[in-house]
Amino acid sequence: KKELMKIAFMRHTSPRADSLAFPSEKLSPEGFLVPLTAKELTLPDGTFVENAAVFHRNFLTDPVSRKYIRRADIQAFIPCGGFKDTINHANVQAFLNNFKELKFIVEGANVFFDDASRRHIANHSKIKQIKDSSANKGGVFSSSIAEVLTAFLLGEDYEEKLQKDIPFKWALIKDILMLVDQYAAAETDILIQIHEASSAPLFELSEKTSEQIFAFQAICEEKLPFILADESTVWKIMENYIPGILIQKLGKNAIMGILNSGEISAYRDAVITKKLASMAFYKFGPDWDGFMEKAGTDFASAIRVILQ
């Protein structure tokens, strides 16, 4: 694990380090590395690999791979690359036959599975599969915080702060990772709660819940003048969005002064409505229809409950 983490943090090497940078001496006697361009390799168990590219392409679904996957006791699968629809209606059962110990799939790679394979996995296994649209929200969130929000708040000092103020840079990274962890856990928790109560496939819930969040965001946009009229409400929402190190460095007044400025106010409004909608859903998702009904009759009360 330590060696894999080293490789993950070596993304700026030239050429970029990949899995081939894993030290071969750290492999077990049965372990192996198969470079994509290799030809005519013999694995430690005697298996002959004529063409490594074919070996890579078929590894997940080839019955021959079962002996390696079983030994590894793989319980979580997180694809982070690959071709579109790598697992599809034609090979999904072969995939399940190989990964019999699997309990979770978290789609780090977009469209690695097609919907037919997701449905097959939902109907023919007990695997909990988190769709890419939910799994990758952390990437979208971290980019929006690190690049957009931080650039707005730091202005002309943005590059200097991130390049020269190393303690600030690492504090910001730590805060962003903590927020991603918090929101990813909230997203997963609410999806699984609704899934277990309704038996709806998790991949369908990822799409449905996004639509529900957007629906409440639209209501918040209509009520935006009401929200903006209460400065304490606005700040509570922002406190749940802005990394602590930025609040510590700049302070509430400076932050709101920047966000309330004319050219950035549209961005502020988008943050308020989207953040409020997601907070509401993560808190009241299991009884979303009841919450929406209450919000429709008493929006002010609904906002207070969200922020409690």
Disulfide bonds with the S-S distance in Angstrom:
none
